[in-house]
Amino acid sequence: MERQYFNQALSDFISDAAYGGAVRHLAALGHTVGQIVQELDFPISEDRAGAVVWRYYLEEGIILLDEPRQGHANPKVSYVREYGKNGIPHFRRVVEQASQPQGEYCPCDFGRERQQDQEGFLRKLDCLQRSDRAYILGLPWPLQRVYHIKDERMGRIMEKLGGQQ
């Protein structure tokens, strides 16, 4: 168990160093997971790219796992490398106050719907533009309800789906 955890952590670290920044940058520009995979000069699976984009969206507050509440913000934790008086590096944990959820969020049950009825879910998405459909299908939606910030894309998706979420 510990070895598997270590191997997964090492793999995630190497992957993040290799392409994490590029994937996050393209996601910030509004690219879908499929577009990101095509844009990159090195091979990456859509599953891996989707996981990186999902993690980025969670970190940036684009997607929330809990219902958005005004006045409540999850702290952002990072680690800073510092050097002691003998030049020995150590890491210090830095807790930053995260920004509070701003704007309106749409509740999304895409993961649950997809798992319950794959064909029905895909038929439901047929009314969307190709890029919006690719956006929904490219992300690893969990089985629980999540909340996506109501930006232009998600507003358009929810309008087309008739607020069925």
CNS distance restraints for C-alpha pairs under 8 A (distance, minus, plus):
assign (resid   1 and name CA) (resid   5 and name CA) 6.21 0.50 0.50
assign (resid   2 and name CA) (resid   6 and name CA) 6.10 0.50 0.50
assign (resid   3 and name CA) (resid   7 and name CA) 6.08 0.50 0.50
assign (resid   4 and name CA) (resid   8 and name CA) 6.12 0.50 0.50
assign (resid   5 and name CA) (resid   9 and name CA) 6.12 0.50 0.50
assign (resid   6 and name CA) (resid  10 and name CA) 6.05 0.50 0.50
assign (resid   7 and name CA) (resid  11 and name CA) 6.03 0.50 0.50
assign (resid   8 and name CA) (resid  12 and name CA) 6.09 0.50 0.50
assign (resid   9 and name CA) (resid  13 and name CA) 6.13 0.50 0.50
assign (resid  10 and name CA) (resid  14 and name CA) 6.17 0.50 0.50
assign (resid  11 and name CA) (resid  15 and name CA) 6.02 0.50 0.50
assign (resid  12 and name CA) (resid  16 and name CA) 5.97 0.50 0.50
assign (resid  13 and name CA) (resid  17 and name CA) 6.18 0.50 0.50
assign (resid  14 and name CA) (resid  18 and name CA) 6.08 0.50 0.50
assign (resid  15 and name CA) (resid  19 and name CA) 6.02 0.50 0.50
assign (resid  15 and name CA) (resid  20 and name CA) 6.48 0.50 0.50
assign (resid  16 and name CA) (resid  20 and name CA) 4.03 0.50 0.50
assign (resid  16 and name CA) (resid  21 and name CA) 7.00 0.50 0.50
assign (resid  17 and name CA) (resid  21 and name CA) 7.46 0.50 0.50
assign (resid  19 and name CA) (resid  23 and name CA) 6.21 0.50 0.50
assign (resid  20 and name CA) (resid  24 and name CA) 6.12 0.50 0.50
assign (resid  20 and name CA) (resid  52 and name CA) 6.67 0.50 0.50
assign (resid  21 and name CA) (resid  25 and name CA) 6.03 0.50 0.50
assign (resid  22 and name CA) (resid  26 and name CA) 6.24 0.50 0.50
assign (resid  22 and name CA) (resid  40 and name CA) 7.90 0.50 0.50
assign (resid  23 and name CA) (resid  27 and name CA) 6.10 0.50 0.50
assign (resid  23 and name CA) (resid  36 and name CA) 6.53 0.50 0.50
assign (resid  23 and name CA) (resid  49 and name CA) 6.78 0.50 0.50
assign (resid  23 and name CA) (resid  52 and name CA) 6.98 0.50 0.50
assign (resid  23 and name CA) (resid  53 and name CA) 6.82 0.50 0.50
assign (resid  24 and name CA) (resid  28 and name CA) 6.09 0.50 0.50
assign (resid  24 and name CA) (resid  52 and name CA) 7.13 0.50 0.50
assign (resid  24 and name CA) (resid  53 and name CA) 6.14 0.50 0.50
assign (resid  24 and name CA) (resid  56 and name CA) 6.32 0.50 0.50
assign (resid  25 and name CA) (resid  29 and name CA) 6.45 0.50 0.50
assign (resid  26 and name CA) (resid  30 and name CA) 6.62 0.50 0.50
assign (resid  26 and name CA) (resid  31 and name CA) 5.69 0.50 0.50
assign (resid  26 and name CA) (resid  36 and name CA) 6.33 0.50 0.50
assign (resid  27 and name CA) (resid  31 and name CA) 5.17 0.50 0.50
assign (resid  27 and name CA) (resid  32 and name CA) 6.88 0.50 0.50
assign (resid  27 and name CA) (resid  33 and name CA) 7.69 0.50 0.50
assign (resid  27 and name CA) (resid  36 and name CA) 7.46 0.50 0.50
assign (resid  27 and name CA) (resid  53 and name CA) 6.30 0.50 0.50
assign (resid  31 and name CA) (resid  35 and name CA) 5.81 0.50 0.50
assign (resid  31 and name CA) (resid  36 and name CA) 6.18 0.50 0.50
assign (resid  32 and name CA) (resid  36 and name CA) 6.23 0.50 0.50
assign (resid  32 and name CA) (resid 131 and name CA) 7.17 0.50 0.50
assign (resid  32 and name CA) (resid 134 and name CA) 6.45 0.50 0.50
assign (resid  32 and name CA) (resid 135 and name CA) 5.00 0.50 0.50
assign (resid  32 and name CA) (resid 138 and name CA) 6.87 0.50 0.50
assign (resid  33 and name CA) (resid  37 and name CA) 6.29 0.50 0.50
assign (resid  33 and name CA) (resid  46 and name CA) 6.50 0.50 0.50
assign (resid  33 and name CA) (resid  49 and name CA) 6.27 0.50 0.50
assign (resid  33 and name CA) (resid  50 and name CA) 5.78 0.50 0.50
assign (resid  33 and name CA) (resid  53 and name CA) 7.48 0.50 0.50
assign (resid  33 and name CA) (resid 134 and name CA) 7.59 0.50 0.50
assign (resid  33 and name CA) (resid 135 and name CA) 6.76 0.50 0.50
assign (resid  33 and name CA) (resid 138 and name CA) 5.26 0.50 0.50
assign (resid  33 and name CA) (resid 139 and name CA) 7.20 0.50 0.50
assign (resid  34 and name CA) (resid  38 and name CA) 6.39 0.50 0.50
assign (resid  34 and name CA) (resid  46 and name CA) 6.63 0.50 0.50
assign (resid  34 and name CA) (resid 134 and name CA) 7.06 0.50 0.50
assign (resid  34 and name CA) (resid 138 and name CA) 6.72 0.50 0.50
assign (resid  35 and name CA) (resid  39 and name CA) 6.05 0.50 0.50
assign (resid  36 and name CA) (resid  40 and name CA) 6.33 0.50 0.50
assign (resid  36 and name CA) (resid  49 and name CA) 7.50 0.50 0.50
assign (resid  37 and name CA) (resid  43 and name CA) 7.55 0.50 0.50
assign (resid  37 and name CA) (resid  44 and name CA) 6.35 0.50 0.50
assign (resid  37 and name CA) (resid  45 and name CA) 7.15 0.50 0.50
assign (resid  37 and name CA) (resid  46 and name CA) 6.45 0.50 0.50
assign (resid  37 and name CA) (resid  49 and name CA) 6.98 0.50 0.50
assign (resid  44 and name CA) (resid  48 and name CA) 6.62 0.50 0.50
assign (resid  44 and name CA) (resid  49 and name CA) 6.70 0.50 0.50
assign (resid  45 and name CA) (resid  49 and name CA) 6.27 0.50 0.50
assign (resid  46 and name CA) (resid  50 and name CA) 5.81 0.50 0.50
assign (resid  46 and name CA) (resid 138 and name CA) 7.25 0.50 0.50
assign (resid  47 and name CA) (resid  51 and name CA) 6.19 0.50 0.50
assign (resid  47 and name CA) (resid 138 and name CA) 7.93 0.50 0.50
assign (resid  47 and name CA) (resid 140 and name CA) 7.77 0.50 0.50
assign (resid  48 and name CA) (resid  52 and name CA) 6.37 0.50 0.50
assign (resid  49 and name CA) (resid  53 and name CA) 6.17 0.50 0.50
assign (resid  50 and name CA) (resid  54 and name CA) 5.98 0.50 0.50
assign (resid  50 and name CA) (resid 138 and name CA) 6.00 0.50 0.50
assign (resid  50 and name CA) (resid 139 and name CA) 5.13 0.50 0.50
assign (resid  50 and name CA) (resid 140 and name CA) 6.30 0.50 0.50
assign (resid  51 and name CA) (resid  55 and name CA) 6.15 0.50 0.50
assign (resid  51 and name CA) (resid 139 and name CA) 7.27 0.50 0.50
assign (resid  51 and name CA) (resid 140 and name CA) 6.63 0.50 0.50
assign (resid  52 and name CA) (resid  56 and name CA) 6.16 0.50 0.50
assign (resid  53 and name CA) (resid  57 and name CA) 6.14 0.50 0.50
assign (resid  53 and name CA) (resid 139 and name CA) 7.54 0.50 0.50
assign (resid  54 and name CA) (resid  58 and name CA) 6.27 0.50 0.50
assign (resid  54 and name CA) (resid 139 and name CA) 6.47 0.50 0.50
assign (resid  54 and name CA) (resid 140 and name CA) 7.00 0.50 0.50
assign (resid  55 and name CA) (resid  59 and name CA) 6.17 0.50 0.50
assign (resid  56 and name CA) (resid  60 and name CA) 6.11 0.50 0.50
assign (resid  57 and name CA) (resid  61 and name CA) 6.03 0.50 0.50
assign (resid  57 and name CA) (resid  62 and name CA) 4.90 0.50 0.50
assign (resid  57 and name CA) (resid  63 and name CA) 5.47 0.50 0.50
assign (resid  58 and name CA) (resid  62 and name CA) 6.15 0.50 0.50
assign (resid  58 and name CA) (resid  63 and name CA) 5.11 0.50 0.50
assign (resid  58 and name CA) (resid  64 and name CA) 6.16 0.50 0.50
assign (resid  58 and name CA) (resid  65 and name CA) 7.91 0.50 0.50
assign (resid  61 and name CA) (resid 101 and name CA) 6.85 0.50 0.50
assign (resid  61 and name CA) (resid 149 and name CA) 7.84 0.50 0.50
assign (resid  62 and name CA) (resid 148 and name CA) 5.81 0.50 0.50
assign (resid  62 and name CA) (resid 149 and name CA) 5.27 0.50 0.50
assign (resid  63 and name CA) (resid 146 and name CA) 6.87 0.50 0.50
assign (resid  63 and name CA) (resid 147 and name CA) 5.50 0.50 0.50
assign (resid  63 and name CA) (resid 148 and name CA) 4.45 0.50 0.50
assign (resid  63 and name CA) (resid 149 and name CA) 6.30 0.50 0.50
assign (resid  64 and name CA) (resid  68 and name CA) 7.03 0.50 0.50
assign (resid  64 and name CA) (resid 146 and name CA) 5.86 0.50 0.50
assign (resid  64 and name CA) (resid 147 and name CA) 5.00 0.50 0.50
assign (resid  64 and name CA) (resid 148 and name CA) 6.45 0.50 0.50
assign (resid  65 and name CA) (resid 145 and name CA) 7.34 0.50 0.50
assign (resid  65 and name CA) (resid 146 and name CA) 4.83 0.50 0.50
assign (resid  65 and name CA) (resid 147 and name CA) 6.38 0.50 0.50
assign (resid  66 and name CA) (resid 146 and name CA) 6.56 0.50 0.50
assign (resid  66 and name CA) (resid 147 and name CA) 7.12 0.50 0.50
assign (resid  67 and name CA) (resid 146 and name CA) 7.47 0.50 0.50
assign (resid  67 and name CA) (resid 147 and name CA) 6.57 0.50 0.50
assign (resid  68 and name CA) (resid  72 and name CA) 7.96 0.50 0.50
assign (resid  68 and name CA) (resid 101 and name CA) 6.48 0.50 0.50
assign (resid  68 and name CA) (resid 105 and name CA) 7.34 0.50 0.50
assign (resid  68 and name CA) (resid 147 and name CA) 7.45 0.50 0.50
assign (resid  69 and name CA) (resid 101 and name CA) 7.27 0.50 0.50
assign (resid  70 and name CA) (resid 100 and name CA) 6.99 0.50 0.50
assign (resid  70 and name CA) (resid 101 and name CA) 6.75 0.50 0.50
assign (resid  71 and name CA) (resid 100 and name CA) 6.47 0.50 0.50
assign (resid  72 and name CA) (resid 100 and name CA) 6.09 0.50 0.50
assign (resid  72 and name CA) (resid 101 and name CA) 7.67 0.50 0.50
assign (resid  73 and name CA) (resid  97 and name CA) 7.44 0.50 0.50
assign (resid  73 and name CA) (resid  98 and name CA) 5.81 0.50 0.50
assign (resid  73 and name CA) (resid  99 and name CA) 6.25 0.50 0.50
assign (resid  73 and name CA) (resid 100 and name CA) 4.73 0.50 0.50
assign (resid  73 and name CA) (resid 101 and name CA) 6.94 0.50 0.50
assign (resid  74 and name CA) (resid  97 and name CA) 7.39 0.50 0.50
assign (resid  74 and name CA) (resid  98 and name CA) 5.92 0.50 0.50
assign (resid  74 and name CA) (resid 100 and name CA) 7.85 0.50 0.50
assign (resid  75 and name CA) (resid  95 and name CA) 6.34 0.50 0.50
assign (resid  75 and name CA) (resid  96 and name CA) 5.78 0.50 0.50
assign (resid  75 and name CA) (resid  97 and name CA) 4.87 0.50 0.50
assign (resid  75 and name CA) (resid  98 and name CA) 4.91 0.50 0.50
assign (resid  76 and name CA) (resid  95 and name CA) 5.75 0.50 0.50
assign (resid  76 and name CA) (resid  96 and name CA) 5.07 0.50 0.50
assign (resid  76 and name CA) (resid  97 and name CA) 6.17 0.50 0.50
assign (resid  76 and name CA) (resid  98 and name CA) 5.45 0.50 0.50
assign (resid  77 and name CA) (resid  93 and name CA) 6.98 0.50 0.50
assign (resid  77 and name CA) (resid  94 and name CA) 5.77 0.50 0.50
assign (resid  77 and name CA) (resid  95 and name CA) 4.59 0.50 0.50
assign (resid  77 and name CA) (resid  96 and name CA) 6.20 0.50 0.50
assign (resid  78 and name CA) (resid  93 and name CA) 6.01 0.50 0.50
assign (resid  78 and name CA) (resid  94 and name CA) 5.29 0.50 0.50
assign (resid  78 and name CA) (resid  95 and name CA) 6.52 0.50 0.50
assign (resid  78 and name CA) (resid  96 and name CA) 7.88 0.50 0.50
assign (resid  79 and name CA) (resid  91 and name CA) 5.97 0.50 0.50
assign (resid  79 and name CA) (resid  92 and name CA) 5.47 0.50 0.50
assign (resid  79 and name CA) (resid  93 and name CA) 4.61 0.50 0.50
assign (resid  79 and name CA) (resid  94 and name CA) 5.71 0.50 0.50
assign (resid  80 and name CA) (resid  91 and name CA) 5.42 0.50 0.50
assign (resid  80 and name CA) (resid  92 and name CA) 5.25 0.50 0.50
assign (resid  80 and name CA) (resid  93 and name CA) 6.54 0.50 0.50
assign (resid  80 and name CA) (resid  94 and name CA) 6.97 0.50 0.50
assign (resid  81 and name CA) (resid  89 and name CA) 6.50 0.50 0.50
assign (resid  81 and name CA) (resid  90 and name CA) 5.72 0.50 0.50
assign (resid  81 and name CA) (resid  91 and name CA) 4.52 0.50 0.50
assign (resid  81 and name CA) (resid  92 and name CA) 6.44 0.50 0.50
assign (resid  82 and name CA) (resid  89 and name CA) 5.57 0.50 0.50
assign (resid  82 and name CA) (resid  90 and name CA) 5.48 0.50 0.50
assign (resid  82 and name CA) (resid  91 and name CA) 5.98 0.50 0.50
assign (resid  82 and name CA) (resid  92 and name CA) 7.08 0.50 0.50
assign (resid  83 and name CA) (resid  87 and name CA) 5.20 0.50 0.50
assign (resid  83 and name CA) (resid  88 and name CA) 5.34 0.50 0.50
assign (resid  83 and name CA) (resid  89 and name CA) 4.29 0.50 0.50
assign (resid  83 and name CA) (resid  90 and name CA) 6.12 0.50 0.50
assign (resid  84 and name CA) (resid  88 and name CA) 5.31 0.50 0.50
assign (resid  84 and name CA) (resid  89 and name CA) 6.28 0.50 0.50
assign (resid  84 and name CA) (resid  90 and name CA) 7.33 0.50 0.50
assign (resid 103 and name CA) (resid 149 and name CA) 7.14 0.50 0.50
assign (resid 103 and name CA) (resid 150 and name CA) 7.43 0.50 0.50
assign (resid 104 and name CA) (resid 149 and name CA) 5.99 0.50 0.50
assign (resid 104 and name CA) (resid 150 and name CA) 5.51 0.50 0.50
assign (resid 105 and name CA) (resid 147 and name CA) 5.67 0.50 0.50
assign (resid 105 and name CA) (resid 148 and name CA) 5.26 0.50 0.50
assign (resid 105 and name CA) (resid 149 and name CA) 4.21 0.50 0.50
assign (resid 105 and name CA) (resid 150 and name CA) 5.01 0.50 0.50
assign (resid 106 and name CA) (resid 147 and name CA) 5.34 0.50 0.50
assign (resid 106 and name CA) (resid 148 and name CA) 5.21 0.50 0.50
assign (resid 106 and name CA) (resid 149 and name CA) 6.14 0.50 0.50
assign (resid 106 and name CA) (resid 150 and name CA) 5.82 0.50 0.50
assign (resid 106 and name CA) (resid 154 and name CA) 7.71 0.50 0.50
assign (resid 106 and name CA) (resid 158 and name CA) 7.95 0.50 0.50
assign (resid 107 and name CA) (resid 145 and name CA) 6.53 0.50 0.50
assign (resid 107 and name CA) (resid 146 and name CA) 5.83 0.50 0.50
assign (resid 107 and name CA) (resid 147 and name CA) 4.50 0.50 0.50
assign (resid 107 and name CA) (resid 148 and name CA) 6.50 0.50 0.50
assign (resid 107 and name CA) (resid 165 and name CA) 6.40 0.50 0.50
assign (resid 108 and name CA) (resid 145 and name CA) 5.55 0.50 0.50
assign (resid 108 and name CA) (resid 146 and name CA) 5.30 0.50 0.50
assign (resid 108 and name CA) (resid 147 and name CA) 5.77 0.50 0.50
assign (resid 108 and name CA) (resid 148 and name CA) 6.87 0.50 0.50
assign (resid 108 and name CA) (resid 165 and name CA) 5.60 0.50 0.50
assign (resid 109 and name CA) (resid 113 and name CA) 6.17 0.50 0.50
assign (resid 109 and name CA) (resid 141 and name CA) 7.99 0.50 0.50
assign (resid 109 and name CA) (resid 143 and name CA) 7.24 0.50 0.50
assign (resid 109 and name CA) (resid 144 and name CA) 6.60 0.50 0.50
assign (resid 109 and name CA) (resid 145 and name CA) 4.81 0.50 0.50
assign (resid 109 and name CA) (resid 146 and name CA) 6.70 0.50 0.50
assign (resid 109 and name CA) (resid 165 and name CA) 6.12 0.50 0.50
assign (resid 110 and name CA) (resid 114 and name CA) 5.93 0.50 0.50
assign (resid 110 and name CA) (resid 136 and name CA) 7.80 0.50 0.50
assign (resid 110 and name CA) (resid 141 and name CA) 6.23 0.50 0.50
assign (resid 110 and name CA) (resid 142 and name CA) 7.86 0.50 0.50
assign (resid 110 and name CA) (resid 143 and name CA) 7.73 0.50 0.50
assign (resid 110 and name CA) (resid 145 and name CA) 7.91 0.50 0.50
assign (resid 110 and name CA) (resid 165 and name CA) 7.84 0.50 0.50
assign (resid 111 and name CA) (resid 115 and name CA) 6.23 0.50 0.50
assign (resid 111 and name CA) (resid 140 and name CA) 7.49 0.50 0.50
assign (resid 111 and name CA) (resid 141 and name CA) 4.52 0.50 0.50
assign (resid 111 and name CA) (resid 142 and name CA) 4.94 0.50 0.50
assign (resid 111 and name CA) (resid 143 and name CA) 4.63 0.50 0.50
assign (resid 111 and name CA) (resid 144 and name CA) 7.00 0.50 0.50
assign (resid 111 and name CA) (resid 145 and name CA) 7.93 0.50 0.50
assign (resid 112 and name CA) (resid 116 and name CA) 6.14 0.50 0.50
assign (resid 112 and name CA) (resid 142 and name CA) 7.09 0.50 0.50
assign (resid 112 and name CA) (resid 143 and name CA) 4.36 0.50 0.50
assign (resid 112 and name CA) (resid 144 and name CA) 6.41 0.50 0.50
assign (resid 112 and name CA) (resid 145 and name CA) 7.76 0.50 0.50
assign (resid 113 and name CA) (resid 117 and name CA) 6.15 0.50 0.50
assign (resid 113 and name CA) (resid 118 and name CA) 7.41 0.50 0.50
assign (resid 113 and name CA) (resid 121 and name CA) 6.26 0.50 0.50
assign (resid 114 and name CA) (resid 118 and name CA) 4.79 0.50 0.50
assign (resid 114 and name CA) (resid 121 and name CA) 5.47 0.50 0.50
assign (resid 114 and name CA) (resid 122 and name CA) 7.84 0.50 0.50
assign (resid 115 and name CA) (resid 143 and name CA) 7.59 0.50 0.50
assign (resid 117 and name CA) (resid 121 and name CA) 5.96 0.50 0.50
assign (resid 118 and name CA) (resid 122 and name CA) 6.25 0.50 0.50
assign (resid 119 and name CA) (resid 123 and name CA) 6.19 0.50 0.50
assign (resid 120 and name CA) (resid 124 and name CA) 6.09 0.50 0.50
assign (resid 121 and name CA) (resid 125 and name CA) 6.43 0.50 0.50
assign (resid 122 and name CA) (resid 126 and name CA) 6.52 0.50 0.50
assign (resid 124 and name CA) (resid 161 and name CA) 7.52 0.50 0.50
assign (resid 125 and name CA) (resid 133 and name CA) 6.13 0.50 0.50
assign (resid 125 and name CA) (resid 161 and name CA) 7.64 0.50 0.50
assign (resid 126 and name CA) (resid 133 and name CA) 7.55 0.50 0.50
assign (resid 127 and name CA) (resid 160 and name CA) 6.75 0.50 0.50
assign (resid 127 and name CA) (resid 161 and name CA) 7.45 0.50 0.50
assign (resid 128 and name CA) (resid 132 and name CA) 6.01 0.50 0.50
assign (resid 128 and name CA) (resid 133 and name CA) 5.72 0.50 0.50
assign (resid 128 and name CA) (resid 157 and name CA) 6.71 0.50 0.50
assign (resid 128 and name CA) (resid 160 and name CA) 6.49 0.50 0.50
assign (resid 128 and name CA) (resid 161 and name CA) 7.78 0.50 0.50
assign (resid 129 and name CA) (resid 133 and name CA) 6.15 0.50 0.50
assign (resid 130 and name CA) (resid 134 and name CA) 6.12 0.50 0.50
assign (resid 131 and name CA) (resid 135 and name CA) 6.10 0.50 0.50
assign (resid 132 and name CA) (resid 136 and name CA) 6.42 0.50 0.50
assign (resid 132 and name CA) (resid 153 and name CA) 7.09 0.50 0.50
assign (resid 132 and name CA) (resid 157 and name CA) 6.70 0.50 0.50
assign (resid 133 and name CA) (resid 137 and name CA) 6.18 0.50 0.50
assign (resid 134 and name CA) (resid 138 and name CA) 5.77 0.50 0.50
assign (resid 135 and name CA) (resid 139 and name CA) 6.76 0.50 0.50
assign (resid 142 and name CA) (resid 146 and name CA) 7.82 0.50 0.50
assign (resid 148 and name CA) (resid 154 and name CA) 7.46 0.50 0.50
assign (resid 149 and name CA) (resid 154 and name CA) 7.35 0.50 0.50
assign (resid 150 and name CA) (resid 154 and name CA) 5.37 0.50 0.50
assign (resid 150 and name CA) (resid 155 and name CA) 5.44 0.50 0.50
assign (resid 151 and name CA) (resid 155 and name CA) 5.89 0.50 0.50
assign (resid 152 and name CA) (resid 156 and name CA) 6.17 0.50 0.50
assign (resid 153 and name CA) (resid 157 and name CA) 6.22 0.50 0.50
assign (resid 154 and name CA) (resid 158 and name CA) 6.01 0.50 0.50
assign (resid 155 and name CA) (resid 159 and name CA) 6.05 0.50 0.50
assign (resid 156 and name CA) (resid 160 and name CA) 6.20 0.50 0.50
assign (resid 157 and name CA) (resid 161 and name CA) 6.14 0.50 0.50
assign (resid 158 and name CA) (resid 162 and name CA) 6.02 0.50 0.50
assign (resid 158 and name CA) (resid 163 and name CA) 5.19 0.50 0.50
assign (resid 158 and name CA) (resid 164 and name CA) 7.50 0.50 0.50
assign (resid 158 and name CA) (resid 165 and name CA) 7.49 0.50 0.50
assign (resid 159 and name CA) (resid 163 and name CA) 6.07 0.50 0.50
assign (resid 161 and name CA) (resid 165 and name CA) 7.77 0.50 0.50
